[in-house]
Amino acid sequence: TEAESDTDLRQRQRQLRGRKREIESRIRLMRNMEGRSAENVGVIVSTEGMELAPTSRALYAENVRNVCIIFTDIVGFSKISLELSPIKVMNMLQDLFNRFDNLCDVHGVMKLETIGDAYLCATNLLEDDDGDEDVVRDAAIRALGMAKDMICEARNAIIPYHDKSGRSFDDCTLQIRVGIHVGDITCGVLGQRVPKFTTCGTAVNMAARMEQTIKPSMIRATQDFHDLVGDAERNWSEKQSISLKNMGTVETYLLDPINSSKNYVIGGCGRSRSVSDSFLSIQCD
């Protein structure tokens, strides 16, 4: 009956909420364990011991406020992948994403997922902020430090390219673009066979749109995020207004982590290599 179906669904939702609490505990524990990685913790939700009947409803869902979303992708990835064998493409992505995973541990950032060459992560998600402005600002500062270091690390990830004679170009390195926004999101667990923790909402879309509208090795942030960081970062460009489809005019700020690295307040570039001119035609969209 419909009443029994609702009872079963509520029971499954209680089970998933319990799984979520386990995920939160594991994330906090692993972040405090030196030498351990929080990679992928909480992204795939275990359903061991759970009897999940087919359902058209989400297994678990909630709204979360003030989440800082970081969205990145690789400049010219489609062209790069056409020049490389499948195993080289996957090895290249593995190298890059491993670097990003390590940065998540350094900055206290939660990795959400990879979508092709895109990497999505966040701060202040599954964290206890209790509406504290200082906690939210700290989350924004960590997110910006993560974004800067991601750009630097990408420039240390080599494109395994060989010319027709077999000569390798070890100075050909990746470039990424980064978009950041802070806002409210909806998150939950979707899927029957492989339940997965998923995020969606305008904040996620906005971060992606920020990334899509900038030059390589640059960060674009919304004014909401910029204002939240405040004077912790002083190297922003002047405010820019951009027009986004279905979103209207959005006030944004640009940051160039490479050329402003000497004046870093948050994060910073260490050693990095520029993309070789010999590979420029592949790098640029």
N, C-alpha and C positions, 0 to 999 in steps of 0.2 A: 504494500500500500504506500501511498504518498507519505503518510506519517512515519512509516518504518524507514522509507528512503531518506527522509530528513534526519531521522535519528542516526542512521548509518553515516550520513555525510558529516554530521556534527562530531561523531566519534572519530572519523578520519581526520577532521580538522584539528581536534584536540591532539591526536597523535602527531600531526605535522607541527603543531605549535610546540610540542615537546621536543621534536627534532630540531626546531629552530633554536630553542634554548640550549640544546646540546652543541649546536653549531657555534653560537655566541660564546659559550664557555671554552670550546676548543680554540677558537680564534684568539681569545684573550690569553689562554694558557700558552699557546705556541708563540705568540708575540713576546711573551716574557721568558721564553726558553732560548738562551743564547745558542746559536749554531743551528737552530731548527728553522724550517721554512713554513710559512703559512700558506704556501702555494695550493690553490684550489680548495682550501678548507671551506666548506659550506656552500660550494658552488653546486655540486651534485649531492642530492639529499638521499641518504640511505633509507631504504624501505624494508630492511631486513626484519622479519617477524611481523610485518604489517599485512593485513588482508585488505587490499584495495580493489573494490569492485569498479567496473567501468563507470565513469560519471562524466557529465558534461560541465560540471562545476569546477572552479579552481579549488585545489586542495587546501590552500592557505593564502591569505592576502592581507595586506595592511598598507596604510599610507605612512610615509616617513617624511618629516620636515627637515629642511636645511641640510640636504645632502649635497656635497660637492662632487660633481661628476667630471671625470677626466676622459676625454675621447681622443684617440690618436689613430692615424693610419700612415702608411708608407708612401712617400712621394714616388710616383711613377711605377707602382708595383705591377700593374698589368703588363707594362712594357718589359720590366725586369723579368717577370715570370716567363715571358715568351722566349727569352734568350737563354734560359737555364733549364736543365733537366728537372723533372719532378723532385728527385731526391735532394738536389741542390737547393731548390726552393724551400722545401720543408726544413732542411738543415739550417738554412739562413733564418727562417722564421723561428725555429727552435732557439737559435743563438740569441736573437733579439728578445724574444719573449722571456727567456731565462734571465736576461739582464733586467728586464722590467719586473719580473717576479722578485728578484733580489732587492730591487729598489722599493717594492711594496713593503718588505720587511724593514728596510731602513727608515722609511717615512711613516710607517703605521697606516698604510693604505690597503683597502680591500680590493683584491682582484675580482672582477665580476665575470668577464668572459672575453674570449677572442672570437672575432667574426672575420674569417679570412685573414687579411693583413691588419685589421683594426684591433685595438686593445682598449678595453673599457674597464675602468676602475673607479673607486670612490672613497671618500672619507666621510665620517659622521653617519655611516650606515651600520646598523647593529651596534652602535655605540650609545652610551648613556649620557646624553647632553642635558636632559631635564630643562631644555629651553635656556640654558646658560649661554649668554652671548660670548663670554670668553672661551668657552669650550668650542662653540661654532667657529669663532675666529681662528682658534688653534687648528681646527680641522681644515680651514681654508689655507692657512699658511703651510700646512703639511702637503696639501694638494698642489700648491704652487711649487714647492720644493721638488715634489715628485715630477711635475711637468718639465721643469728645467733640466733635471737630471736625466729624464727620458730622452730629451733632445740630444744631450751630450753623449749618452750611451749609444744611441742610434748611430752617431757618427764614428763610433768605434766598432760597429758591426760590419764586417767585410762582405761585399757582394762577390760570390765565388765565380767571377766572370773570366773566361778565357777567349782570346781572339781566335781567328781561323787557324793560326799557326800553333795554337796550344799555349801561347804565352799568357800567364795569369796577370791580373791587375789587382794587386793587394792594396792599392791605395784607393780603390773604388769602395766607398762606404755608403751606408743608407742615410736617408734623411726622412724625418717624419714631420707632420703638422700636429698641433695640439689645440684642442678647444676645451674650455672650462666654463662651467656654470654652476651656480648654487640655487637650489630650489627644492620643491616638494616632489616626491616620486611615489609611485605605487610599486610595491614589490610583493612577491609571493612565490608559490611553488606550483609549477605547471608540468603536465605530462603524466602519463600513466605508466609507460614502460620504464622510462628513465626520468623520474621527477627531478626538476631542475629549478634552482633558485633564480628568479628572473626579475628584472627591473624594467619599468616603462614609465612613460609620462612626458610632459612637456620639457622638464629639466633635462632628461636624457636626449631628447631631440634637439634642444637648444645647444647643448655641448657639441653634438655632432655637426650642427650647422656652423658653429664657431670654427670648427676644424676645417670645414670645407671652403672657407672664404679667405684663407691666408696663404702666404708664400711659404716655401720650405723652411724648416728649422725655426719656425715662429710659433708664438702662443697668442691666441685671441681669447679674451675673457669678457664676459658680460659686465656691465656696470655694477650689477648686484654683487658679483664676486669681487670686482676691483675695490668697491667700497668696503667690503667685509675685511679684506686684507689690510686696508688702510696704509699707514706709513711704514709697515713692515717691508714694503717693496716700493722703491723710489725710481725705478727705471722704466716705467710705463711710457709709451708714446702718448701723444695727445689723443683725446677722445675722438672716436670715429663713429659716425652713424651709418649703419648698413641696412639695406632693405631685404627682408627675408620673406619668401613666399609663404603665405598663410600665417605669418607671424608679425608682419608689419615692420616698422622701423625700430631697430634695436641699437642702443648705445653700447659701444664696446671699447676696449683698450687692447693695444698690441704690446707684446714684449719680445725682445730679441735676446735670447739667452747667450748666444755666441758672442755678439759684438759688445754686449754690455757685461760680459763675465767678470771684468776687472772690478766692477762696482756691485757685485752680487751682495745682496742682503740675505736672501733665502736661497739655499742650494748653490750650485756653481759647476762650471765645466772644468774638468781637469784636462788631461791630454785628449786631443781629438784630431781627427784627420778630415780634410776637406774631400768632397767628391771630386774624383779625377775628371778633367776636361774630356778625356777619352771616353768616358762613360756618360757624358752630359746628355747625349741624345736619348739615352735610355732613362736617365733620372727624371727628366722634365716631362710633365704632362703636356 
